[in-house]
Amino acid sequence: MDERFRAFRFTIHESRFTVRMKVLIPSALRSYTERSEAEANGATLAAVLADLDRAYPGIRFRMIDEQDRIRRHIRVFVNGEQVRDLAQPLAATDEVIIVQALSGG
């Protein structure tokens, strides 16, 4: 192989590229996003919600209370399983669904 071409090898480092995961947004919070889904990245659920809040200021407060817990009327599902812990680790391929619980009689 010619030495000139050897110098052009590429190495992709995953840390240099961020893959944004899909986050499905409930209708009650679409006034922030103006769409039913958004993209965010982060290694944990807390980081993903913080990233969403950077893009859509105020949305995190509607989901997380003053004690830094998911509000009682909000349900968060990661790949179909309910999650209550903001420290939940996430992968770039995960799907996060936010649901607002309905009440009434």
C-alpha positions, -999 to 999 in steps of 0.1 A, spaced: 0 0 0 13 35 -9 24 55 22 4 85 10 -29 66 14 -20 51 48 -20 86 63 -57 89 55 -70 62 77 -100 73 97 -108 64 133 -143 72 146 -145 79 183 -180 75 196 -174 102 222 -169 128 193 -204 121 179 -237 124 198 -266 103 187 -298 118 198 -326 95 210 -363 99 203 -384 113 231 -422 111 227 -440 141 242 -475 140 256 -501 164 243 -501 185 275 -464 194 270 -465 200 232 -470 237 238 -432 236 246 -421 214 217 -449 221 191 -445 185 180 -453 150 193 -416 139 195 -383 156 202 -347 145 202 -323 146 232 -292 130 244 -277 121 277 -263 92 296 -291 92 322 -328 101 323 -319 133 342 -294 143 315 -320 137 287 -345 159 305 -319 186 311 -311 185 273 -348 188 265 -350 218 288 -322 235 270 -340 231 237 -375 238 252 -371 260 283 -395 252 311 -405 217 300 -384 200 328 -402 218 355 -435 205 343 -422 169 347 -398 172 377 -407 186 411 -387 208 435 -373 177 452 -359 165 419 -384 137 415 -407 128 387 -441 144 394 -468 121 404 -489 127 373 -460 120 349 -450 85 338 -417 79 320 -412 48 300 -378 37 286 -382 10 259 -416 2 272 -408 -1 309 -418 25 335 -389 43 351 -391 64 383 -353 70 389 -337 100 372 -303 82 375 -316 55 351 -288 49 326 -298 53 289 -283 43 256 -285 63 224 -308 36 209 -333 39 238 -368 53 232 -382 75 260 -419 80 262 -434 106 285 -470 102 295 -492 125 316 -516 105 337 -553 113 334 -576 117 363 -612 125 368 -644 108 372 
